Amino acid sequence: MITMATAAQPPFTFSLHNVTISVSDLDASIQWWNRVFGLTLLAKSRFDAIGADVAFLEGPGFRLELLQPADAVRIPELTAEPPAHIRPIGNKALVFRVEDLAGVTRTFHDLGVTTVWEQMDLGDGSISTAIRDNDGNFINVFQQGASPVG
């Protein structure tokens, strides 16, 4: 692993505004994210410039933007089963850290959430449960272990 002693200073100030996921059914996805992660709806509208309906949801310390394009297409390689899911270049997963992965995994079962793996040892003392949202998008939930980036 490469570590940097000092961080480079960017030539501008920035912060993360939101993460965006394309979905096939905006209302179903809003309900799924509310039911499974407790995200609340901030706003719902239409982006005519890109031909999509949009919803902004809020969670603890972040916002999730859901886009439903009128001409959406599914690319099977983007939702392939691990480890093939990492082969296509691009975004791979939304990752959350929790304190009690066993409890969260039980909650996923109780809610009928599709799991990819459960409480997998990641090799650094961390453990992970991977799930899919209602559109098959990959979400990784892990409990911190000895990983150098926590």
N, C-alpha and C positions, 0 to 999 in steps of 0.2 A: 504494500500500500504506500502511496506517495502522500506525504503530509507537507503542508506549507507552514513555515515559521511565521510569516506575516501575510495577512490578506491584502490583496491589491485593492486600492481605493477606486471605485468606479467614478467616471467623470460626471455623474449625476446622482440624485437621490431617488430611491425607489422602494416600494414595498409590494408584497403580494396582494393583489386585489381579490382574485378568486381563481378557482379551478373550474374548467368547463368540461362537461360530458354531453355528447349527443345521445339522444334517446329516441325511441320509436313512439312512445305515448307519454306526453308531458304530464298529464294528470295522474296516470298510474305511477310514474316515477316520483312525482311530488309525494304521493301517498306512501310509496315504499321507503323513501329517505326519511320521512317523518316517523313512520312506524318502526323502522329498524334502528335509526340513529338519532331520532328526536329533532331533526332539522326543521326549522320553521320557515314558512314562506314569507319572504320580504316583499317580493313584487313579481307580477306576471304580466307579460306584454308581448308585443310582436315586433320583430326586427325586420321591417320590409326590405331593407338594404341587402339582407342575406337570405330572405325568404324563409324565416324560421320563427316559431313561437318560442318564447324564452321565459324561464322562471329563475329567480334568485332565491336560494335558500341560505339560512344562516345556521352555523353550528358553533361549537366552542372555539372561538379564535379564528374562524375562517368562513368564507362564503363559497357556495357551490352554485354554479350556473348550469342549468339544464337547457339544452337546445333541442327543439324538434323541427328539423328541416322538412319542408314539404316533399322533397325528392330524396329522402334518406336512403342509403344503401348499406347493407351489412357486408362487411369484409371478414370472412371466417377466420383468417389468420390472426386478426386482432383479438379474437376471443378463444384462441386455441387452448387446449389443455397444457398445463405446465409439463415439461419445461419449454415446449414449442412456443408458448405465448411470448417469450422474450426475443424470438428471432426477428419479427418485423421491426424495422427502425421506427421509433416514435415513443409516445407515452405508453407506459406499461400498467401502472396501478396507482390507485389512491391508497395511501398508507396511513393508518392510524396507530397510535401507541396507547395501550391501556395498562392498568395496574393489575387486573385480575383476568387474565385471558381465559382461564377455565370457566369462570362465571359468565363472561361474555360469550364464549362458545356455547354454553348451555342456553343462553338467551337466544342465540341464533337458531338453535334447534327448536326451542319453544315457538319461535316466530315462523318456522318453516323456511328459513333462508337456505339457499343452495350453498353448500360448502364444497370447496375444492380439496382442502386438507385441513386437518385439525391438530392444533398444538404440536406442530412440527418443530423439532430441534433444529435451529438454524446454524448450529456449530460453534456459536460464540457465547452460548448460555442464554441467548434469546430464544423465545418460542413464538410460533406464528400460526394463526388460523386464517386461511384464505377463503373468501366467499365471492359470490357473484351477485350483482344487483339484478333487478327484474329484466334488464336487457342483456345480461351476460357479461357486463363489465367487471373486471377483476379488482377486488378490494382486499388488501392485506392488512390484518390487524395483528399487532405483535406486542409482546410483553418484553420489556428491556432486560437484557442480560449483560454480558461482558463486552458487547460491541463497542468499538472505540468512538462511534458516532451516536450511540444511545438511541 
